[in-house]
Every structure is written in C-alpha cells, then in structure tokens.
Amino acid sequence: MVASKDPIPKICMFCQNLFEAQKSTTQYCSQKCAAKAYKVRKRQERNQEAQKENLEKLSAPIKTLQKREYISVEEAAIILGVSRWTVQRAIKQGKLESAKLLGRRIISQKSFKKFFKS
C-alpha cells in the first residue's frame, strides 16, 4: 500500500491511543505495540491448543469405556462425572440395573443407556 500525503487519524488496536498513520492499513501506533499484540495473539493460540489437547486426553478414556459391553461401577462414575457412591445409590434404588460377577458389580451398556433415557 502506498503512503498517503495526509496523515490518517487512527486508534491503535493494542493500546487504544490515537495516532496518525501514513498508510490506511496500519493498525498499531508503534513497533512496540505491534510486538506486544503479536505476543498476546501467539499466547492465546498456544492456550487454545493446550486446551484442545487436554480435552482430547480427558475424553479418550471415556470413549474407550463407552465401547465396552460391560463396565464397573467406578467406570460408570467416570462416564457420568459423579462419585461411585452416586452410582451405587442408583443401583440400590433400582434406577440402574447391575449384576454381580466374581464379587464385583458390573453394569451392561443396555441398562446404562436405559438409565439415560429414563
């Protein structure tokens, strides 16, 4: 872009100060503001990537648990995001069907999905 003959009054995108730009595409009042804005933008991008990676790490075990036909009380609690005692109460109240296998309580995916529908 070619510099104009007359300075253009603008507001800096970073510090919000009024300045006179030589070009219509200028966004920042100085190189210092441009560098700070760049750092802020890159920091936000890194934070978004880190949040996305954390979400993927947290959701991966849940996806594998949902594929299994039978799950334990602890795994059901992880999927629901509640304590295992809450799942035990649902079983005791008859809201969630379960069976005992070798001393452990297991829940079928069918009864788990039925629990969600009701």
N, C-alpha and C positions, 0 to 999 in steps of 0.2 A: 504494500500500500504506500502511496506517495504521501509525503508530509504536506499538510495544508499550509497556506500562507498565514492564516489566522489561527491562533491557538484555540483549542476546543475546551470549554469548561466541562470537567467530568468529576465523578466521585470514585475514589479508589475502592476496588472490590474487597480489599483486605482491611484497611484501617478506617474507611469511610470518610476520609478527609477530601476536601475539594482541591483539585489541581487542574492545571492547564496542560492538555495533551497536544502533541504535534500531529498525531495520527488518530484517525477515528477508531482504530482497532485497539488502542492502548487501554488496558484495564487497571493497571496499578500505577501509583504515583511515583514509585522508585523501584530500583532493582531489589532493594531490601524487602519491600512489601511483596514483590513477586516471589522471592526466595522463601519467605515465610509462608505464603499461601501454598506454594509447591509442597513444602514440608507437611503442612496440615493435610493437604489432599492425599499425599502418599501415606501418612499415618492412618487416615481413615480407610484407605484401601487395604492396608495391612490388617487393621482391626476387623474389617468385614471378611477378609479371607480366613482369619483365625476363628471368627465366629462360625463361619461355614464349615470349617474343618472340625471344630468341636461338636457341632450339631450332627455331622456325619458319624463321628466317633461314638456319640451317645446313642444314636438311632440304630447303629449296626447290630448290637446285641439284641435289641428288641425285634428287629426284622428276622433274625435267625430263630428267636423264640416263637414267633408267630407262625413259622413254617412247621414246627414240630407238632405232632398229633396230640401228645400228652405233655403237660407242663406241671411243675411242682408249685406249691403254694408260694414259695419265695419268688419264683419266676413270674407267677401271675401278679404278685405285688409289684414287681419291676415294670411289667407291661402297663398296669393300671396307674402306677405312680403313687401307690399308697403303701402303708405298712403291711407286713404279713398278718398282723393281728386283725386288720380290717377284712382281709380275705378270709381268715378263719371265722370271723363273725358272720360273714355272708354264707359260708358253708353251714355253720351251725343253725342259722335262721332258715336254711333251705332255699336261699336265693341262688346259690351256686352249687351245682352237683359235683361230687367228687367220689373217689374210690380210694381204698387203702391197698397198697401193694408193698409187701415186704416191710411193713412198719412205716411206710411213707405215704403221704396223702398226695394223690395226683388228680389233675383236672383235665378232662378232654377238651379239645378245641370246640367241639359241638356245644358242650354245656357252657363254655366260655362265651361263645357267640350268642347263645340263647340268653345268657345273663345280660349281655349288652342290649339286646332287643327289648327286654322287659324293663 
